[in-house]
Amino acid sequence: MEQQLKRQHGTVYVEDILIAHHTLKDVVYHTPLQKNPLLSERYQCNVYLKREDLQVVRSFKIRGAYNRMKHLSEEERKNGIVCASAGNHAQGVAYSCRVLGVHGKIYMPATTPRQKVSQVQFFGKDMIEIILVGDTFDDSFNQAVQCAEREGRTFIHPFDDEYVIAGQGTVGVEILNDCEETIDFVFASIGGGGLISGLGTYIKSISASTKLIGVEPEGAPSMKTALENGKVVTLDEIDKFVDGAAVKTVGQKTFALAKDIIDDIVVVPEGKVCTTILELYNENAIVVEPAGALPIAALDFYKEQIRGKTVVCVISGGNNDIGRMQEIKERSMIYEGLQHYFIVNFPQRAGALREFLDEVLGPTDDITRFEYTKKNNKENGPALVGIELKRREDYAPLIERMKKKGFPFQEVNKDSNLFNLLI
């Protein structure tokens, strides 16, 4: 055991995580590790959920933020801190500022929803100042770094910092303390890499046989790309939908740790993430944000390997904006093959629309959207038609009937540019 505790991965020791665990014990919640009967039955294994969505700020981010700020020197505390975030890191830092009595400047994109800005202000009270700047996280990040240099403030990085990584590693301490069974697999989401490198360092040191599976959104596989290239790389473009894990560049320190401890990375389509969010809400009354749903969404891609095993999924956060639910439902329906959009050219003959409704649509097909694309002579032009199916299998017969009845069409779902423009 002594040798195990001395084991080092990169720049974070197991001792650092144990010290962080002691530092955080009176500040963060020891979140539940719950066996989930529905998921256990579905995948024929023992599935446990680590409920970080029930954390103080509804996310694990408080662990790393507080641990980092607790180690500020007296002078650093006096000078204050600065960070950049559009979400959970900002809330964790704001909460830590209030608890520790340290003034903080928090830079957020001007596009951040008002609800998120209000939450950050609520946690930080009068100990923080929020600065809304730029359209993207990168804009805010650059401004925050400049502020740190200009005002002598300490920059609190969202993931690429030893104290932050050690703080996130305390999730692993709680998992191993609470689970009486030998854990075969741990699934955790990856954004910048702080969570996976922290909890992975601890779990691999204490339970080397446990497989550590990282999960990334298909639109932002930054850690997978880094591992394939053997170095940190910056993705040209990312899909920002899974905002808690949509990162162009993982950390240098987190990568140095992750490359030695991650056993595999599962890349999950954003639509599958949406389906998982809806299932967790409808079946378990659990509200998760997209990044929090990633590990559970990944189980479908690991069905064979996990059968009969003990599996832990870390639900990293539950800060989901209810205003996004319509988009989440839409993305889920499209991924499941139940929602389709077409540009349909209706023939210039009387009764063409009636014929489409009566003879092209199936008995359980439903039109969810219909609008002509021309401003003048609408009835003689193409129309955008949204059709919802009851079963995925109804798609091929629908296409066949459109061809047979002479309705020229273009599938919007299969043209990303057209889809983004129209839908």
N, C-alpha and C positions, 0 to 999 in steps of 0.2 A: 504493500500500500504506500509506503514511504516513497518508493521509486515512482509509483504511479503519480503521486501528488507533485513530484518534482518535474514531471514531464512537461515539456514546453512546446507550444505550437506558435511559431512566429514570435510575436512580441507580447503575448498574453499568457500568463501562467494560470494554472488551476487555483493556486493560492490567491491570485488577484480576484477571481470569481467568488471564492469563499469569503474574502474580505468584503467584497461588494454585497454579498448576501447578508452579512452582518450589518453593513452600513444602511441597507435598504429596509431592514426588517420592521422598523416602526413607521415607515413612510409609505411603502407600497402594500397592496393587498397580496396575501398569499392566495392566488387564484385557484379555483377548484380544478382537479383532474377528474373528469366525469366519464364513466363508461357510457357509451351511447348504444342503446339496444337496437335501434333501427339500422344504424350503419353496421353494427356488428353482425346483424342477421343478413343484411344485404351482401356483405363481403365475406361472410362465413369466417370471421375472425373476431378478435377482441379489439374494438376501436375505442380509444380514450381521447377525449377532447381537452386540451389545456386551454382554459377559458380566459385568455388575456383580454377578451372583449369586455370582461367584467372588472378590469383593472381601474385604478383611480381615474385616469383620463380616458378610459375605454380603449386602451392600447398599451402594449409593452414598452413603448417609447419612454415612459416616465423613468424606467429602470436605468437606462443608459444616461439620460439627461441629468438625473439627480446625482448619480454616482460621479459623473464628470464634475459637476458643480460643487459637490461636497469636498472635492480635492483642490479647489481653488486656494491659492495663498491669500493671506490677509490683504495684501496689496491688490491682487487680482479682484477680490471681492469688492474692494473699495472703488476700483476703476469700472466695474460692471462687465456685463457680457453682451454678446450679440449672436444672433443665429438667423438662419434663413430656412423657411419651411412654409408649405401651404397646407399643412395638416397636423398629423399626430406629434411630430417632433416639436412643433411650435407649442402645442398644448403641454407637453411634458416639460419643456423649458420654462414656460410661463408659470406652471405650478411650482416648479423648483425655485424660481425667483422669489415667489411669495413666501414659501416655507423657509428659505434660507436668508431672506432679507437682502437679496442681491438685485440691483437694478439691471434690467435687460432691455435691449432693443431687438425687436423681432421683425425681420423683413419678410413680407409676404407679397406674392404677385397681386397686381391691381385687379386681376380677374378672379381672385379667391371669393367664393360665395360668402355672403354676409353672415350666414349662420356659423361658418368656421371662424371668421374674424371675431364674432361675438363670443364664441366658446373660449378662444385664446384670451380675450380680455377678461372673461369671467374667472378663469383660473389664475391669471396674473394680477388682477386688480390694479392697484396704483403702483405696483413694482415694475411694470413693463410699459413700453411705448411701442405701438405697432406702426410700422411704416409700410404702406402699400406702394409698390413700385414695379414698373415693367409688366410685361404680359406673361412671362414664363418664370419657372423656378430659377433657371440659370441667371436671368436678369436680377432677381432678388439676391441670389447667392453672391454674385459679383459685387453688388452694392453693400452687402453685409461684410464681405471681406475688406472692402475699402474703408468701411466704418471702423472695423477693428483696428486697422493700421492708423487711421486718422485720429481716433479717440483713445487708443491704448486699451481697448476692450478685449477680453478673451473671446475668441470665436469658438462656439460650441458646435462641433461638427455633428451632423445627424447619424453618421455611422463610422467614419474612418478615424477612430480615436481609441486608444487602449482602454481608457476608463469607461467609455461608452460600450465597447465590446464586452468588457467584463460585467458591466451592469446588465446587459441583455443576456449574458450567460447564466444569470441567476434563475432564468426560466428553467434551464436544465437542472439546476440544483433541486428545485421544487418538484420537477417531474420524477427524478430518481428517488427522492425522499418519499413521494406519495404513492408510487406504483409498487405493489408487492410482487408483481410478476416480472420476469425477465423481459425487457423490451426488445423486440426484434427490429422494429422500424420506427424512426421518428421522421415525420414530414413537416417541413417548415418553409414558409415563403421567403423569397430572396428579393430584396430591392437593392440597397447598396451593399448588403452583406453583413451588417452588424449582428443581426439575430442569429443567422445560421453559423457564423464563425464563433460567436460567444457560446451559445448553448452546445454547439458541436464540439468545441474544445473541452468542455466539461464532461459531456456524455461519453465521448470517445476515450477520455482518460479514465473514467470510472467503469464504463461498460463497453469495452473495445469491440465486442461482437455485435453491438447495435448498429444497424445500417442507417446512415444519415442521408435522407433524400431531400434535396432542395427543389423548390417549385417556383417557376417563373412564368409570367404571362407570355403568350406567343408573340405579342407585339413589342416586347422589351426583354429579350433573353441576354442581358448584358453579362451575367456571370458564366452562363454556358459558352458564350462567344469568347470570353476571356480564357476559360479553361481550354477551349479548343485551340486557341492561339498561343497558350503558354504565357500570356501577359495581359495586363489590363488594356482594353481597347474601348474606344468611344463609338457607340452606335450612331449612324448618321441620322436615323429617324426612329421614333418609337410611337406606339399607340399608348396614349396617356390614360386610357379608360381605367386600368387597374392602378389608380394613382399612388397607392401606398407601395407599389413595387415597380412602377414605371420609371426606371433610372437608366440614363444613357451610359453612365460610367460607374462601375463598382469601385470601392476603395482599394488603394494599394495595400493597406494593412489587412483589410478583410479578405482580399484575394490571397495574400500570403498564407493566411490561416486556412481559408476554405479549400484551397487546392490540395491540402494534405488530409482533410477530414471528410469531405463530401464524397459519398459513394456513387451518387447518381443525381442527375437533374432532370426533372420532368417539366416539359414546356406545355402549358395548357392554353387552348384557345379562349379568347375573351368570352365568346358565347357560352362555352361550357362553364366558365366562372359564374355567369349570370344564372344559368340553370341551377347551379349549386346554391347560390344566394336565395333563390326562390324556394328551393326544396328545404333548406335549413329553416327558413321562416315558416313555411306552411306545415312542415312535419315535426319540427322541434321547437318552434317559437323562439328561435335564436336569430338575432339581427347581426349580420356581419357586413363589413365593408368588403369590396372586391379582393383586396390583398389577404384578408382574413379567410376568405373562402378557398383560396388557391390550394392549400394542402388537402382539403377534403375533395376538391375537384380532381386532384391527381390520383385518388384511389382507384378510379375507373381504369386508369392506364397501368395499374399495378395489381390488378385482380388476382392473377395467378400466383404472383410472388408472395402476397400477404395472406393467402388462404390458410387458416389454422394458426396464424401468428398473433402476436400482441403488437398493436400499432398505436402510436401517439401522433395526433395531428394538433399542431399549435394554431389556434385561432388567434391571430395576432392583433386584431382590432375589430371594433364594432361601430366605428364612426361613419355610418352610411347616411348620406343625404337623401331624405325621402323624396325630394324632387327628382331624383334619378331613377325612381322605380319604373316609370314608363319606359325609359330607355333600356333598363335592365330586362324588363319583360320582352321588349322588342328584340334585343340581341339574343336572348334565350330562344325565342320562337324561331328566329332565323337559323340559329345553330342546330336546333332540333329538326329543321326541315319542315316547319309548320307555317311559316310566314314567308310569302313570296311577293315580289314586286315585278311588274311588267310594264313596258311601254307597248300598248296595243294599238295597232292601226286599224280602226274600224272601217270596213268597206263602205263606200259611198252609196248605200242603198237603204231604203226605208226598212225599219224594223231590225237593223243590224244589232243594235244594243240589246233589244229584247231577245234576239236569237242567241246572243252571247250569254245572257242570264239564264235562259231556258235550256240551252243545248250544250253549252261549254262548261258552265259551272256544275260540279257534282252536287248530289243531294245534301251533303253536309259541308260543302265549301261555303265560305262567307266572305263577302267583299268588305274590307276594312278601310279602304281608301279609293276614291275615284275622283280624278280631276283632269279636265282637258288641258293640254299643254299649250294650246294656241289661245290668244286673246280674242281673235276674230274668227268667224266661221268655225266655232268650236266643234260642232257636230261632224265636220268633215275632216277633222285632224286626229292625231294620235292622243291617247289618254294614258295617264299614269294610273295603274290599277293595282291595288294591294289585295291579295287573297290569302285568307287564313284557312288552313286545312285541319281536319280533325286527326288525321294520321299521316305520317311521312309517306306511306305507300300510295296516298292519293295523288302524289305529285306527277308521276309518269302518265297516268290516264288523263290528267288535266292538260298536259302538254300535247298529248296525242289528239285530244278533242279540238284544241285550238288549231292545230295543223290541218286536221280533217275538215273543219268548218271554214277554213280559209281566212283566219284572223292572223295576219303577220304580227309578230311580236319580238320584243327584245327583253332578255332577262336582266333586270337591274341588279339583282343579287350577285350576279357573276361579273359585274363591271364595277370595280371599287370606286373609280372616279365618278361614274354616273350615280352610283349609290350615295356617295357623300354629297353630291350636288343636289339630288332630289329628295333624299330621305333624311 
